[in-house]
Amino acid sequence: MKRVDLSEVECRLAVTINVLGTMNILDAFHGKTFILMSTDKAVEPVNCYGATKLVAEKLVMERAMKAGDGERFMIIRSGNIVGSTGSVIDIWKKQIEKYNEITVTDLEMIRYYTSVEGVAKLFFALVDRGENGKIYFTPTGEPQVLKDVVDTVVKLYGNKETKVKCIGLRDGERMYEKMCTPAEKNVVGEFVDVKDNAFPQSNMKTDKDRIFST
């Protein structure tokens, strides 16, 4: 369960899926390489979704401490994945098509973004050479102010009449996200040779379908 808003409404269900689900998968796992997909919202969580993913991370790290010879238990901590199912870009495109209006929470909000391609690159890199008990970041580039992302989407899919409606932060949301804390000693960060920017400026006007694939 990956939606902040839905997890706030159905917190018990989020615990069942993200925590108990992870426990069940770990109990049933008998392979050599286990990779958990987590989120930047697990860092100092302020919502149910982030809290459940933090617990899931701790379960995987506990298993990593007991790993046998050749076994690896790792975590991918991701920012917002552009092009994933239910991504905000996909929602905005549909809003523009239907209403010619975008609904946003706060234009000053700052988020990390990556692409589906970037996540896939990191996943395969970890399968190849990831280390047991480590947390890796998806390749995000610099954090993006929401206003800049909105402006890009309007340029690509909207027109001069496209409106932007601010509705304020929803339950469980915060203005800033971070990928780790100074206290986390097992964080590797990004692989230096796994690069991906969800918003490559040189391609924004000429390759929008690749940038915002759905």
Secondary structure, DSSP 8 states (H G I E B T S, - for coil): ---HHHHHHSHHHHIIIIIIHHHHHHHH--SSEEEEEEEGGGSS--SHHHHHHHHHHHHHHHHHHT--TT-EEEEEEE-EEETSTT-HHHHHHHHHHHHSEEEES-TT-EE-EEEHHHHHHHHHHHHHH--TT-EEE----S-EEHHHHHHHHHHHH--TT-EEEE----TT--SB--S--TT-SSEEE--TT----SS-GGGTTT-HHHHT--
